[in-house]
Amino acid sequence: MSKPSPVAPPSTWPRKELVVDVLHKAVYAFATGAVADALAARGGPGPGQRHAAVRPGRHSDVGPLARRDAYGR
């Protein structure tokens, strides 16, 4: 017997509680998207992009960036 998903509401919830749950998830999704968009709109490459530029392509032998190079501030 499989465990129920911890995210999905039970099918026995009253309609009003389901509406509140869906509304809450919509607000959370909108807020999360707004924060992600704001972070993505920042100028310049992030630490991960700077690290990837050290040696383009997929390589397992590229070490981490020095702390002074990891953050562009």
C-alpha positions as MATLAB code, in Angstrom:
seq = 'MSKPSPVAPPSTWPRKELVVDVLHKAVYAFATGAVADALAARGGPGPGQRHAAVRPGRHSDVGPLARRDAYGR';
ca = [
       0.000    0.000    0.000;
       1.495    3.340   -1.035;
       1.695    6.314    1.281;
      -0.452    9.307    0.396;
       1.339   12.345   -0.957;
       2.114   14.875    1.805;
       1.279   17.727   -0.601;
      -2.116   16.695   -1.924;
      -5.092   17.444    0.317;
      -7.312   14.529    1.278;
     -10.319   14.010   -0.981;
     -12.534   14.189    2.107;
     -11.746   17.846    2.858;
     -14.702   20.204    2.722;
     -14.830   22.381   -0.392;
     -14.170   25.582    1.601;
     -10.949   24.150    3.049;
      -9.844   23.009   -0.413;
     -10.405   26.529   -1.760;
      -8.340   28.007    1.078;
      -5.593   25.435    0.460;
      -5.461   26.122   -3.280;
      -5.498   29.895   -2.675;
      -2.634   29.565   -0.195;
      -0.598   27.529   -2.677;
      -1.283   30.080   -5.430;
      -0.096   32.970   -3.236;
       3.001   30.995   -2.239;
       3.762   30.163   -5.883;
       3.346   33.799   -6.935;
       5.591   35.068   -4.127;
       8.233   32.427   -4.839;
       8.180   33.293   -8.538;
       8.482   37.017   -7.806;
      11.513   36.434   -5.577;
      13.112   34.124   -8.154;
      12.544   36.697  -10.912;
      14.044   39.459   -8.763;
      17.118   37.355   -8.029;
      17.493   36.363  -11.683;
      17.270   40.003  -12.796;
      20.344   41.027  -10.812;
      23.216   42.272  -12.913;
      26.163   40.087  -13.785;
      26.739   36.367  -13.555;
      26.192   34.543  -10.291;
      28.757   32.345   -8.525;
      27.661   29.241  -10.415;
      28.024   30.940  -13.775;
      31.475   32.258  -12.858;
      32.509   28.765  -11.784;
      31.216   27.280  -15.046;
      33.214   29.855  -17.026;
      36.490   28.648  -15.486;
      36.451   25.653  -17.803;
      33.495   25.381  -20.214;
      31.944   21.962  -20.675;
      31.353   19.139  -18.232;
      34.430   18.435  -16.136;
      34.679   16.786  -12.745;
      38.184   18.017  -12.008;
      37.417   21.748  -11.657;
      37.780   22.823   -8.057;
      35.780   25.520   -6.324;
      36.416   29.191   -6.984;
      38.394   31.188   -4.481;
      36.082   33.022   -2.098;
      37.193   36.420   -3.430;
      36.161   35.330   -6.964;
      32.912   33.611   -6.046;
      30.986   36.727   -5.097;
      30.859   39.688   -7.424;
      30.491   42.349   -4.739;
];
